Amino acid sequence: MGDGPIHDLFVIGGGINGCGIARDAAGRGYSVMLAEMNDLGSGTSSASTKLIHGGLRYLEYYEFRLVREALMEREVLWKSAPHIIWPMRFVLPLHKGLRPSWLIRLGLFLYDHIGGRKLLPPTRTLDMRSDPAGKPLKAAYRRAFEYSDCWVNDARLVVLNALSATEKGADIRTRTKVVGARVEEGIWRLSLRDLETGTIEEARARLVVNAAGPWVDEVIAGALGRNAAHNVRLVKGSHIVIRKKFDDPRAYFFQNADGRIIFSIPYEEDFTLIGTTDQDFDGDPAAVEISGEEISYLCAAASEYFVEPVRPEDVVWSFSGVRPLFDDGASKAQEATRDYVLKVEDAAGASVIHVFGGKITTFRRLAEAVLGEIGKRVGGRGSPWTAEAPLPGGGFGPHAFDATVEALRRDYPFLEGTLARRLIRLYGTQARALLGEAASAKDLGQCFGADLYEAELRYLAAHEWARSGDDVLWRRTKRGLRLTKEEARAVDVFMRELRLREVARAEAPTEGGRGRAGAA
């Protein structure tokens, strides 16, 4: 099947970098196709610490360009997606014997002033004996600094970029693996395997972007047929989730005696997220999981600060991801650069751009850098546009979240306040498309538990490529934290049956030929 359209670019990888690149390119007028072998954001991009931040600790490694670029992006991204990104204050208690207060204060001075901060409040000093932030901590921590960064729902950020790319004309394929690629007469011919059906399809493109994250070297040596590559250093980062440890809306930044840091962050209203670890990893990124040693490390590190210790038995959920850092030869995993590196191959008249490393905070700037390289090879189209454009559902001001929730409740008065707030947090103004003409909770269909209704599942299947229980419960909604095993199983069964019916409809004979199964 080699007579299909020739796309300007083909993106391998549906994480935040791949989807960000696809969105930017499609918005400039390029024809784009993207293939993700699993669900969108199912790898590294949904296993982050959920922060849009400058990276205070990177100043210790003189990563000034990276930190400045990341700091500048905080408010840009917040304004583009105020439903899934919002400001958060971080409390950094001073710990005797570790980094001196003058050094931390110097770092925070730079943090406040090199990134063009306009909306986020500046650093201030706290007396932990009187400030509520000191209540959960041991009495030894008497002083702290409080500074600003932002929180992000990382998996939602990926999907919203994919949705925006689709709105601009991109063809997004999930559960689709690139199994081969060759160049003929200056055009890439890529073989795509549908991992649900096993069918093979061919796509054509003028340029390929390899944004496969932890699998970037595997794509180089496998599908692209190059020699074995060793460009990335795989570093595992794990997190634990416990029942809510403190009522304060602020997060904590804890220093450890080994030189590392961890965060303790309010999570999903009733929980606390603690992480992350940094360990070199040489296994299969698809099979990464937290170790008992990592759980013990995170519990011990948090217990150094909290009056009430964190124990392994307190963990209600954990997740791990593999960061594909560019291998710069750093001696320790935590010292390896988080900056992104692009490598371009121009061969046989066709180009491929390999993307290494990067932070979720700087994905948009990375995409702009990739588009610069694409323009040199495919021809310039449009100009940078994503800095001023809201992501789907984010078309309200950065301070208008509560007003947006109230507007939804006025239009749908049957909604409980917690459900209305959750829907705006996930979907923003798109929540109305999900609710449609519903006039009562009954109109939303079956409730699977924890205010997760059939209408939401159908919306996610139809518009957001969700096909399984995990897609819904652990990436799109995080309702997995609240459902029983039986309820979670019911969600999975419903989603898989929905998908089977969708495929059957798409493949049924229609007037003029057979249908074809695409993204749900």
Solvent accessible surface area in square Angstrom, and as a share of the most:
residue,aa,sasa,rsa
1,M,152,0.68
2,G,26,0.25
3,D,126,0.65
4,G,24,0.23
5,P,101,0.63
6,I,56,0.29
7,H,23,0.10
8,D,7,0.04
9,L,0,0.00
10,F,0,0.00
11,V,0,0.00
12,I,11,0.06
13,G,8,0.07
14,G,1,0.00
15,G,21,0.20
16,I,12,0.06
17,N,26,0.13
18,G,0,0.00
19,C,0,0.00
20,G,3,0.03
21,I,0,0.00
22,A,0,0.00
23,R,7,0.03
24,D,1,0.00
25,A,0,0.00
26,A,6,0.05
27,G,30,0.29
28,R,34,0.12
29,G,51,0.49
30,Y,9,0.03
31,S,48,0.31
32,V,2,0.01
33,M,4,0.02
34,L,0,0.00
35,A,3,0.02
36,E,18,0.08
37,M,44,0.20
38,N,58,0.30
39,D,3,0.02
40,L,1,0.01
41,G,1,0.01
42,S,37,0.24
43,G,28,0.27
44,T,39,0.23
45,S,13,0.08
46,S,18,0.12
47,A,13,0.10
48,S,27,0.17
49,T,19,0.11
50,K,4,0.01
51,L,6,0.03
52,I,0,0.00
53,H,29,0.13
54,G,0,0.00
55,G,1,0.01
56,L,20,0.10
57,R,36,0.13
58,Y,18,0.07
59,L,18,0.09
60,E,71,0.32
61,Y,75,0.29
62,Y,168,0.64
63,E,35,0.16
64,F,95,0.40
65,R,123,0.45
66,L,2,0.01
67,V,0,0.00
68,R,125,0.46
69,E,12,0.05
70,A,0,0.00
71,L,3,0.01
72,M,69,0.31
73,E,1,0.01
74,R,3,0.01
75,E,17,0.08
76,V,33,0.19
77,L,3,0.01
78,W,7,0.03
79,K,105,0.44
80,S,8,0.05
81,A,0,0.00
82,P,3,0.02
83,H,0,0.00
84,I,1,0.00
85,I,0,0.00
86,W,65,0.23
87,P,50,0.32
88,M,15,0.07
89,R,40,0.15
90,F,0,0.00
91,V,0,0.00
92,L,3,0.02
93,P,0,0.00
94,L,29,0.14
95,H,40,0.18
96,K,196,0.83
97,G,82,0.79
98,L,45,0.23
99,R,46,0.17
100,P,58,0.36
101,S,44,0.28
102,W,168,0.59
103,L,69,0.34
104,I,12,0.06
105,R,91,0.33
106,L,91,0.45
107,G,13,0.12
108,L,0,0.00
109,F,106,0.44
110,L,55,0.27
111,Y,2,0.01
112,D,12,0.06
113,H,112,0.50
114,I,44,0.23
115,G,4,0.04
116,G,54,0.52
117,R,63,0.23
118,K,176,0.74
119,L,70,0.35
120,L,1,0.01
121,P,63,0.40
122,P,69,0.44
123,T,14,0.08
124,R,118,0.43
125,T,71,0.41
126,L,5,0.03
127,D,61,0.32
128,M,9,0.04
129,R,173,0.63
130,S,92,0.59
131,D,23,0.12
132,P,91,0.57
133,A,0,0.00
134,G,12,0.11
135,K,178,0.75
136,P,26,0.17
137,L,7,0.03
138,K,81,0.34
139,A,92,0.72
140,A,85,0.66
141,Y,18,0.07
142,R,140,0.51
143,R,109,0.40
144,A,0,0.00
145,F,5,0.02
146,E,6,0.03
147,Y,3,0.01
148,S,5,0.03
149,D,3,0.02
150,C,0,0.00
151,W,12,0.04
152,V,0,0.00
153,N,18,0.09
154,D,0,0.00
155,A,1,0.01
156,R,0,0.00
157,L,0,0.00
158,V,0,0.00
159,V,1,0.00
160,L,3,0.01
161,N,0,0.00
162,A,0,0.00
163,L,20,0.10
164,S,5,0.04
165,A,0,0.00
166,T,61,0.35
167,E,119,0.53
168,K,97,0.41
169,G,61,0.59
170,A,7,0.05
171,D,46,0.24
172,I,7,0.03
173,R,33,0.12
174,T,5,0.03
175,R,39,0.14
176,T,11,0.07
177,K,72,0.31
178,V,12,0.07
179,V,53,0.30
180,G,20,0.19
181,A,21,0.17
182,R,111,0.41
183,V,42,0.24
184,E,72,0.32
185,E,179,0.80
186,G,23,0.22
187,I,33,0.17
188,W,2,0.01
189,R,49,0.18
190,L,0,0.00
191,S,28,0.18
192,L,2,0.01
193,R,97,0.35
194,D,35,0.18
195,L,80,0.40
196,E,78,0.35
197,T,65,0.38
198,G,42,0.40
199,T,84,0.49
200,I,96,0.49
201,E,33,0.15
202,E,30,0.14
203,A,8,0.06
204,R,44,0.16
205,A,0,0.00
206,R,104,0.38
207,L,1,0.00
208,V,0,0.00
209,V,0,0.00
210,N,0,0.00
211,A,8,0.07
212,A,15,0.11
213,G,20,0.20
214,P,15,0.09
215,W,37,0.13
216,V,0,0.00
217,D,20,0.10
218,E,93,0.42
219,V,18,0.11
220,I,11,0.05
221,A,43,0.33
222,G,48,0.46
223,A,13,0.10
224,L,5,0.03
225,G,60,0.58
226,R,72,0.26
227,N,135,0.69
228,A,81,0.63
229,A,20,0.16
230,H,158,0.71
231,N,28,0.15
232,V,22,0.13
233,R,37,0.13
234,L,31,0.16
235,V,0,0.00
236,K,17,0.07
237,G,2,0.02
238,S,0,0.00
239,H,1,0.00
240,I,0,0.00
241,V,0,0.00
242,I,4,0.02
243,R,147,0.54
244,K,95,0.40
245,K,36,0.15
246,F,14,0.06
247,D,127,0.66
248,D,20,0.10
249,P,108,0.68
250,R,29,0.10
251,A,0,0.00
252,Y,0,0.00
253,F,10,0.04
254,F,0,0.00
255,Q,2,0.01
256,N,13,0.07
257,A,96,0.75
258,D,78,0.41
259,G,38,0.36
260,R,17,0.06
261,I,7,0.03
262,I,0,0.00
263,F,16,0.07
264,S,0,0.00
265,I,0,0.00
266,P,35,0.22
267,Y,3,0.01
268,E,50,0.22
269,E,124,0.56
270,D,60,0.31
271,F,2,0.01
272,T,1,0.00
273,L,0,0.00
274,I,0,0.00
275,G,0,0.00
276,T,14,0.08
277,T,3,0.02
278,D,15,0.08
279,Q,62,0.28
280,D,86,0.44
281,F,42,0.18
282,D,145,0.75
283,G,38,0.36
284,D,81,0.42
285,P,20,0.13
286,A,74,0.57
287,A,71,0.55
288,V,29,0.17
289,E,128,0.58
290,I,31,0.16
291,S,40,0.26
292,G,53,0.51
293,E,126,0.56
294,E,1,0.00
295,I,36,0.18
296,S,59,0.38
297,Y,65,0.25
298,L,0,0.00
299,C,5,0.03
300,A,66,0.51
301,A,11,0.09
302,A,0,0.00
303,S,23,0.15
304,E,84,0.38
305,Y,0,0.00
306,F,2,0.01
307,V,93,0.53
308,E,115,0.51
309,P,73,0.46
310,V,6,0.03
311,R,120,0.44
312,P,73,0.46
313,E,128,0.57
314,D,35,0.18
315,V,34,0.20
316,V,66,0.38
317,W,51,0.18
318,S,32,0.21
319,F,23,0.10
320,S,19,0.12
321,G,6,0.06
322,V,3,0.02
323,R,47,0.17
324,P,16,0.10
325,L,3,0.01
326,F,40,0.17
327,D,65,0.34
328,D,71,0.37
329,G,65,0.62
330,A,23,0.18
331,S,94,0.60
332,K,104,0.44
333,A,8,0.06
334,Q,26,0.12
335,E,56,0.25
336,A,3,0.02
337,T,18,0.10
338,R,11,0.04
339,D,24,0.13
340,Y,34,0.13
341,V,42,0.24
342,L,44,0.22
343,K,88,0.37
344,V,46,0.26
345,E,55,0.25
346,D,93,0.48
347,A,46,0.36
348,A,80,0.62
349,G,72,0.69
350,A,5,0.04
351,S,10,0.07
352,V,1,0.00
353,I,0,0.00
354,H,5,0.02
355,V,6,0.03
356,F,1,0.00
357,G,5,0.05
358,G,20,0.19
359,K,19,0.08
360,I,24,0.12
361,T,0,0.00
362,T,0,0.00
363,F,3,0.01
364,R,15,0.05
365,R,68,0.25
366,L,1,0.01
367,A,2,0.01
368,E,37,0.17
369,A,37,0.29
370,V,0,0.00
371,L,4,0.02
372,G,39,0.37
373,E,37,0.16
374,I,0,0.00
375,G,19,0.18
376,K,149,0.63
377,R,86,0.31
378,V,32,0.18
379,G,31,0.30
380,G,67,0.65
381,R,86,0.32
382,G,67,0.65
383,S,72,0.46
384,P,88,0.55
385,W,54,0.19
386,T,4,0.02
387,A,39,0.30
388,E,160,0.72
389,A,20,0.16
390,P,71,0.44
391,L,3,0.02
392,P,14,0.09
393,G,7,0.07
394,G,1,0.01
395,G,58,0.55
396,F,28,0.12
397,G,34,0.33
398,P,36,0.22
399,H,142,0.64
400,A,29,0.23
401,F,17,0.07
402,D,87,0.45
403,A,62,0.48
404,T,14,0.08
405,V,8,0.05
406,E,84,0.38
407,A,26,0.20
408,L,0,0.00
409,R,90,0.33
410,R,172,0.63
411,D,83,0.43
412,Y,23,0.09
413,P,107,0.67
414,F,51,0.21
415,L,3,0.02
416,E,122,0.55
417,G,26,0.25
418,T,100,0.58
419,L,11,0.05
420,A,0,0.00
421,R,93,0.34
422,R,26,0.09
423,L,3,0.02
424,I,0,0.00
425,R,51,0.19
426,L,10,0.05
427,Y,2,0.01
428,G,0,0.00
429,T,53,0.31
430,Q,57,0.25
431,A,0,0.00
432,R,80,0.29
433,A,65,0.51
434,L,15,0.07
435,L,7,0.04
436,G,39,0.37
437,E,177,0.80
438,A,15,0.12
439,A,81,0.63
440,S,43,0.27
441,A,44,0.34
442,K,181,0.77
443,D,82,0.42
444,L,8,0.04
445,G,33,0.32
446,Q,96,0.43
447,C,63,0.38
448,F,10,0.04
449,G,14,0.13
450,A,37,0.29
451,D,38,0.20
452,L,0,0.00
453,Y,42,0.16
454,E,35,0.16
455,A,22,0.17
456,E,4,0.02
457,L,0,0.00
458,R,107,0.39
459,Y,15,0.06
460,L,0,0.00
461,A,10,0.08
462,A,62,0.48
463,H,98,0.44
464,E,1,0.00
465,W,11,0.04
466,A,1,0.01
467,R,13,0.05
468,S,7,0.04
469,G,2,0.02
470,D,78,0.41
471,D,0,0.00
472,V,0,0.00
473,L,4,0.02
474,W,65,0.23
475,R,38,0.14
476,R,1,0.00
477,T,3,0.02
478,K,7,0.03
479,R,20,0.07
480,G,13,0.12
481,L,22,0.11
482,R,79,0.29
483,L,19,0.09
484,T,73,0.42
485,K,162,0.69
486,E,114,0.51
487,E,59,0.26
488,A,29,0.22
489,R,141,0.52
490,A,40,0.31
491,V,0,0.00
492,D,40,0.21
493,V,74,0.43
494,F,29,0.12
495,M,1,0.00
496,R,129,0.47
497,E,82,0.37
498,L,18,0.09
499,R,20,0.07
500,L,125,0.62
501,R,104,0.38
502,E,60,0.27
503,V,23,0.13
504,A,63,0.49
505,R,148,0.54
506,A,21,0.16
507,E,68,0.31
508,A,41,0.32
509,P,107,0.67
510,T,80,0.46
511,E,182,0.82
512,G,89,0.85
513,G,39,0.38
514,R,167,0.61
515,G,27,0.26
516,R,127,0.46
517,A,18,0.14
518,G,29,0.28
519,A,41,0.32
520,A,16,0.13
